[in-house]
Every structure is written in structure tokens, then in C-alpha cells.
Amino acid sequence: MRVDILTLFPGMFEGFLNQSILKRAQTKGIVELHIHDLRNYSQDKHKNVDDYAFGGGAGMVMMAEPIVLCIEELCAERSYDEIIFMSPDGELLNQAMANQLSLKNNLIMICGRYKGIDQRVRDHWVSMEISIGEYVLTGGELAAAVVSDAIIRLIPGVLSDESSALSDSFQGELLDAPVYTRPENFRGHIVPEVLLSGDHKKIDEWRYEQSLKKSERHKQAEE
Ligand code: SAH
């Protein structure tokens, strides 16, 4: 998979995408992440990328041209499955969406700033809009990082144990069961005995029960 991220703040991705599992996915050649600085596509001498909103009102708007020039440059090289704009009013990210996106080959993600991007880019170039929750961030960078993380970990070969992602919460009907590691006794808090029993049938039953209970509580909290 190749992901191209269009942003005014490329530095924001450095730490995040170059650590741990996302780093390994790139080193293994499973994923290519390319960060593009939209300022490099500005056509004016001051490298402006935003301007006042037509009709007035507070806040600047990201101009269409730098974004579209960058999209055109990328699309001339390869075809993209989706051109995604990160937006609080987009389709809400969930595990089903992450599963679908993890099957794609090439994705563009556009990070907005200020009041957002010129609506004409959304109307004529963007194919999908994703929100990571019903709240407003200062920019789309964190949202693009969240979406990238959620989809890249699902690509075969990225996690060392692939079955791990399948048992995650939201992957099936049930939330994941609680997990414990050494020591058995941590400050007087003991690991559930069944997990130490070595009886895999019993352990599976216990995990299933725990998952059921957690899922019920989650459902009730949502209602
Ligand atoms: N005026 C806009 C918000 C702009 S916030 C509105 O009310 O809809 C600036 C940018 O941050 C947005 O263009 C978007 O790219 C990003 N952003 C903010 N909140 C987000 C969210 N919940 N999900 C995805 N992207 C978000």
C-alpha cells in the first residue's frame, strides 16, 4: 500500500510514522508513506497557501490550487483508489471502514487547516471524507495519522502475529477480553487463576465470557 499525505505541517508526521509498527511496515516494504508539503505547490512568491473566505467571516481558507497541483502530480504517476479529505463532517471512522481501506493500493489523504479547504476541491477532486470523531481538531494531521495507523496494522505481514488483529475489539461482534502479563501478583492484585491453568478450553470460555460482559456494558453505555 502507498499512502500520500498532503499537509502544511509535514514535521508533525516524523515521530509518529517512523516508530514501532508503522516504521517496521515501511522497512519491510509493505507500506510506503509519502508526506507532501503543500507550501511547495504554492504559486505565489510569498508561498501563501491560504486566503480570506469569500463572503467574509472569521478564519482563513486553504486555497484550491496548491492542493490540486499536488493531487495532479500524484495522479499522473499512478491511479489512486481514494482521494480522502479529513473532515469533522465526514463519514465517521470505524473498524469496518478501516478493514475496507486496508485492502486498497494507493490512497491520498488531505489534511485541512484553518477553516478548512476551498469547497471546490471537496466537490470535484475528493472521493471520500473521513471524520475521526465528532469534535474539531486544529488540523487534519492527527486524523490522517489515526486513519493510517488503523488501516496499516490490518495489512497482512505488518503485525508479527496476524491473528492478533482479528481478535481485537470491533473486529467481530465482541470486544476483546482483558489481558495480563507477568508478574502473577502485582502489588497484591492477582491474575485470574484460569489463565494460569494451562487448560485452553477453559481459557477460551473465560475469555468469551469476559468479552460478552464487556460488550454488554459497552452497549448499555451507548444507549
Ligand atoms: N471549519 C471546519 C473545521 C476546521 S478544523 C468545520 O467546522 O467543519 C481544520 C481542519 O482540521 C479540517 O479542515 C480537517 O481537515 C481537520 N479536522 C478537524 N477535526 C477533524 C475531525 N474530527 N476528523 C477529521 N479531520 C478533522
Boltz pocket constraint, residues with backbone or C-beta under 6 A from the ligand:
constraints:
  - pocket:
      binder: B
      contacts: [[A, 85], [A, 86], [A, 87], [A, 88], [A, 89], [A, 110], [A, 111], [A, 112], [A, 113], [A, 114], [A, 115], [A, 116], [A, 117], [A, 130], [A, 131], [A, 132], [A, 133], [A, 134], [A, 135], [A, 136], [A, 137], [A, 138], [A, 139], [A, 140], [A, 141], [A, 143]]
      max_distance: 6.0
